[in-house]
């Protein structure tokens, strides 16, 4: 008896595919990268990519966050909205400014540090900020003395 070869990609759940397709369309309309959308929703970029590809279905709270971030309704993401243009979700919270890529990368790195590394980094960052402030203060004094 022959065994069936294992499929590399299992069948995707139609609801997950619907949510992913609607999320991708809404994200592109907002001109957001997957990384930006993932950051705003509060999930890893890899997880957000799986949502869009229909490989993973978001939990209910994540689905609600996703709808707010993408400016669409949950009904629209689920494919239940009659008119997607009329289903825009009105958010009451202001959209946070997108974080620069370097800051997101730094934040991910900081999350991997142990307590000693984090304490060392914090001291170094504090010293740099203090040094910069002192330099700016001395420049102002020098500029005021020459004018």
JOSULDA-V408709 format. One record per pair of residues at least 6 apart in sequence whose C-alpha atoms are under 8 Angstrom apart, sorted by sequence separation. I is the first residue (numbers start at 0). J is the second residue. D is the distance in Angstrom with one decimal. If there is no record, write none. Layout:
i;j;d
I;J;D
I;J;D
This chain:
i;j;d
26;32;7.4
37;43;6.0
38;44;7.4
49;55;5.4
50;56;6.0
66;72;5.4
74;80;5.1
80;86;6.4
26;33;7.7
37;44;5.2
50;57;6.7
66;73;5.6
75;83;6.0
109;117;6.9
37;46;7.9
46;55;7.7
26;36;7.2
34;44;5.2
37;47;5.6
63;73;6.4
66;76;7.2
33;44;6.5
36;47;7.8
62;73;6.9
75;86;6.5
74;86;7.7
33;47;6.9
72;86;5.7
33;48;6.8
71;86;6.4
72;87;5.7
71;87;4.5
72;88;4.8
70;87;6.0
71;88;4.6
70;88;5.3
71;89;8.0
70;89;7.0
70;90;7.3
40;61;7.2
67;88;6.6
66;88;7.2
67;89;7.8
67;90;6.3
40;64;5.8
40;65;5.8
68;94;7.8
23;51;5.9
40;68;6.5
22;51;6.3
39;68;6.5
19;50;5.2
20;51;6.0
18;50;7.4
19;51;3.6
20;52;7.4
36;68;7.2
18;51;7.2
19;52;5.7
20;53;7.6
36;69;7.8
19;53;5.2
15;50;7.1
16;51;7.4
18;53;7.2
16;52;6.6
17;53;7.3
16;53;4.0
15;53;4.6
16;54;7.5
18;56;7.7
14;53;8.0
15;54;6.8
13;53;7.9
15;55;6.4
29;69;7.3
12;53;7.1
15;56;5.0
11;53;6.4
12;54;7.7
14;56;7.8
11;54;6.3
22;65;7.8
26;69;5.9
25;69;5.8
25;70;7.5
25;71;7.2
22;69;7.2
21;75;7.2
22;76;6.4
21;76;5.2
21;77;7.9
39;95;7.9
19;76;7.9
21;78;7.7
18;76;4.9
17;76;7.0
18;77;5.5
17;77;6.4
18;78;7.5
17;78;6.6
35;97;6.8
14;77;7.0
35;98;7.9
